[in-house]
Amino acid sequence: MKSSHTGLKRIFKAFSYSYDGFMAAYKSEAAFRQDLAVFVLGAILCIFLPIAMPVKLLMVFSLFIILLMELANTAIEMVIDRIGEEYHPLSKIAKDIGSLLVLIAFVNAAVIWGAVLISSFF
């Protein structure tokens, strides 16, 4: 479904659709709300850590990737559920891969945070 909007109106519409997507994820997905809380708390913690700004940005970005992967996982799950509720092996594989996206993002963040905190304080 192609939009008929162009120019600034298209940009404003895109922001509106993004806001709608954020609200839908926030209202319907407990995992997204939990990941968002981890992101906010981690970002606040980074402000007070005595480490270089580029390292802080890396740490916050690693948490941001978790949010991105959670949103991708949610989108995959919703599309699969839209297609049909009946079990299909390909649907299971798609949902499992979506879950793997989130796990890899968490492992990535844990490794980055662990390496930074261990090297900074021990």
C-alpha positions in Angstrom: 0.0 0.0 0.0 1.8 3.1 -1.3 1.3 6.5 0.3 0.1 9.3 -1.8 1.8 11.9 0.5 4.9 13.7 -0.6 7.3 16.2 0.9 6.9 17.4 4.4 3.5 15.8 4.8 5.1 12.4 4.1 7.7 13.0 6.8 5.1 14.1 9.3 3.0 11.0 8.4 6.0 8.8 8.8 6.5 10.2 12.3 2.9 9.6 13.1 3.1 6.0 11.9 6.2 5.5 14.0 4.5 6.9 17.1 1.5 4.5 16.4 4.0 1.6 16.1 5.7 2.6 19.4 2.4 2.8 21.2 1.1 -0.5 19.8 4.3 -2.2 20.9 4.2 -0.6 24.3 0.6 -1.4 25.0 0.7 -5.0 23.7 4.1 -6.3 24.4 5.3 -6.8 28.0 8.8 -7.8 26.7 9.1 -4.4 24.9 8.1 -2.5 28.1 10.7 -4.5 30.1 13.4 -3.9 27.4 12.5 -0.2 27.4 12.9 0.0 31.2 16.4 -1.7 30.9 17.3 0.8 28.2 16.2 3.8 30.2 17.9 2.6 33.4 21.1 1.6 31.5 21.2 5.0 29.8 20.8 6.8 33.1 23.5 4.6 34.7 25.9 5.4 31.9 25.6 9.1 32.6 27.1 8.6 36.0 29.8 6.1 35.1 33.3 7.5 35.1 34.2 6.3 31.6 34.8 8.0 28.2 31.9 9.2 26.2 32.5 6.9 23.2 32.4 3.9 25.5 29.2 5.2 27.1 27.7 5.6 23.6 28.7 2.0 22.8 27.0 0.7 26.0 23.8 2.7 25.3 23.7 1.6 21.7 24.0 -2.0 22.7 20.8 -1.6 24.8 19.2 0.2 21.8 19.9 -2.8 19.6 17.9 -4.9 22.1 14.9 -2.6 21.5 15.3 -2.8 17.8 15.4 -6.6 17.8 12.4 -6.8 20.2 10.4 -4.7 17.7 11.6 -6.9 14.8 10.6 -10.0 16.8 7.2 -8.5 17.6 6.6 -7.6 13.9 7.5 -11.1 12.8 5.2 -12.7 15.4 2.3 -10.4 14.4 2.6 -11.1 10.7 2.8 -14.9 11.4 -0.3 -14.6 13.6 -2.1 -12.5 11.0 -1.5 -15.3 8.4 -3.1 -17.9 10.7 -3.2 -19.3 14.2 -2.8 -22.9 13.1 0.6 -24.5 13.7 3.0 -24.6 10.7 6.7 -25.5 10.9 7.8 -22.5 8.9 5.8 -20.2 11.3 7.6 -21.8 14.2 11.0 -21.3 12.5 10.2 -17.6 11.8 9.1 -17.0 15.4 12.1 -18.8 16.8 14.5 -16.8 14.6 12.8 -13.6 15.8 13.4 -14.8 19.4 17.0 -15.5 18.5 17.4 -11.9 17.3 16.5 -10.7 20.8 18.8 -13.2 22.5 21.8 -12.3 20.4 21.1 -8.6 21.2 21.1 -9.4 24.9 24.3 -11.4 24.7 25.9 -8.6 22.7 24.9 -6.0 25.4 26.0 -8.3 28.2 29.4 -8.8 26.7 29.9 -5.1 26.0 28.7 -4.1 29.5 30.7 -6.8 31.2 33.9 -6.0 29.3 33.6 -2.2 30.0 32.6 -2.6 33.7 35.3 -5.2 34.4 38.0 -3.3 32.6 36.9 0.0 34.3 36.6 -1.2 37.9 38.7 -4.2 38.3 
